[in-house]
Amino acid sequence: MTVQSPRHPLRWLGQHPGFRELAGRADRLLALQEDLNACCASIDLQALGVDGETLLVGARGAAAAAKLRQMEPSILACLRARGWPLTRLRFRPRSAGSVAAQPPPRIKPPIPEDALERLRELVRGTPESGLKDAIDALLRTQARQRRER
């Protein structure tokens, strides 16, 4: 009896035409996602699929999708310059469940009153400068926040 070494699952699946086709589509979509990120680095977009010459792109919500429709010509031009034969983009808003939740805002504790008093003393003895303006702004903000509580 001969012992066969185990085969890697992807090698085994690679023998099946359906998987090879699926793997090829996934690789193409990943490459397209990289180029989409390069074309729109500051915008969170997701390449969802390609249908002929139309790219389906997921956007962070309905408002973002509407704004991106205005940017479609420039995004298409960038993707064409990278070798993608696309003629149209379709933007689909992603539901709230498919978008990572934003972390809750960090609420900073108020500055203690004795520290604020020391800052007031410091600002009295400081000549006109950017530092004095910054400390004044901080003191005004703290006073406003204390009134709002």
C-alpha positions in Angstrom: 0.0 0.0 0.0 1.4 3.4 -1.0 0.7 6.5 1.1 -0.2 9.5 -1.0 0.7 12.9 0.3 -2.3 15.1 0.9 -3.2 17.5 -1.8 -3.9 21.1 -1.2 -7.6 21.8 -1.5 -7.1 24.6 -4.0 -5.1 22.3 -6.3 -7.9 19.7 -6.1 -10.6 22.4 -6.8 -8.4 23.7 -9.6 -9.1 20.6 -11.5 -12.8 21.5 -11.8 -13.7 24.0 -14.5 -16.4 25.7 -12.4 -14.0 26.5 -9.7 -11.3 27.7 -12.1 -13.8 30.1 -13.6 -14.9 31.4 -10.2 -11.3 31.8 -9.1 -10.5 33.8 -12.2 -13.5 36.1 -11.6 -12.5 36.6 -8.0 -8.9 37.4 -9.1 -10.2 39.9 -11.7 -12.5 41.5 -9.1 -9.6 41.9 -6.6 -7.4 43.5 -9.2 -10.3 45.8 -10.1 -10.8 46.7 -6.4 -7.1 47.7 -6.2 -7.4 49.9 -9.2 -10.7 51.4 -7.9 -8.9 52.2 -4.6 -6.1 53.9 -6.5 -8.5 56.0 -8.6 -10.6 57.0 -5.6 -8.2 56.8 -2.6 -10.2 59.0 -0.3 -13.6 57.4 -1.0 -14.7 54.1 0.5 -15.9 52.1 -2.6 -16.3 48.4 -3.1 -16.2 46.6 -6.5 -19.2 44.3 -6.3 -19.2 42.8 -9.8 -18.7 43.2 -13.5 -21.5 42.6 -16.0 -20.1 43.0 -19.5 -18.7 46.5 -19.6 -20.5 47.7 -16.5 -19.0 47.8 -13.1 -21.2 47.6 -10.1 -19.8 49.6 -7.2 -20.9 49.7 -3.6 -21.0 53.1 -1.9 -21.4 54.0 1.8 -25.0 55.1 1.4 -27.6 56.6 -0.9 -26.2 60.1 -0.6 -22.6 58.9 -1.4 -24.0 56.9 -4.3 -25.7 60.0 -5.7 -22.6 62.1 -5.4 -20.5 59.4 -7.0 -22.8 59.3 -10.0 -21.5 62.9 -10.7 -17.9 61.6 -10.5 -18.6 58.6 -12.9 -16.8 60.1 -15.9 -13.6 60.8 -14.1 -13.6 57.4 -12.3 -14.3 55.6 -15.6 -11.4 57.6 -17.3 -9.0 56.5 -14.5 -10.1 52.9 -14.7 -9.8 52.9 -18.6 -6.3 54.4 -18.3 -5.4 51.3 -16.1 -6.6 49.0 -18.8 -10.2 48.2 -17.8 -12.6 48.1 -20.8 -15.6 49.6 -18.9 -18.2 51.9 -20.4 -20.5 52.4 -17.4 -20.5 52.4 -13.6 -23.5 51.6 -11.5 -23.4 52.7 -7.9 -25.4 50.7 -5.2 -25.8 52.0 -1.7 -24.7 49.5 0.9 -27.0 48.9 3.8 -26.0 49.9 7.3 -25.2 46.3 8.2 -22.7 45.9 5.4 -20.7 49.0 6.4 -18.4 48.8 9.4 -19.9 50.8 12.3 -18.1 54.0 13.2 -16.6 54.0 16.7 -18.5 56.0 19.2 -17.2 59.5 19.7 -14.7 59.8 22.5 -16.1 62.1 25.2 -13.3 63.9 26.9 -13.6 64.7 30.6 -13.8 68.4 31.5 -10.6 70.1 32.5 -10.5 70.5 36.3 -11.4 74.0 37.6 -7.9 74.5 39.2 -6.2 73.8 35.9 -8.5 76.3 34.2 -7.6 78.9 36.8 -3.9 78.3 36.2 -4.5 78.8 32.4 -6.3 82.1 33.1 -3.3 83.3 35.1 -1.0 82.2 32.3 -2.9 84.0 29.7 -2.9 87.2 31.7 0.9 87.2 31.7 1.4 86.1 28.1 2.0 88.7 25.4 -0.2 88.7 22.3 0.6 85.6 20.3 -0.8 82.4 18.8 -0.4 80.7 22.1 -2.5 83.3 23.9 -5.2 83.0 21.3 -5.2 79.2 21.6 -5.5 79.3 25.4 -8.3 82.0 25.1 -10.2 79.7 22.7 -9.8 76.7 25.0 -11.0 78.7 28.0 -14.1 80.0 26.0 -14.9 76.4 24.9 -14.6 75.1 28.4 -16.9 77.9 29.7 -19.5 77.2 27.0 -19.4 73.4 27.8 -19.8 74.0 31.5 -22.9 76.3 30.8 -24.4 73.6 28.6 -24.2 70.9 31.3 
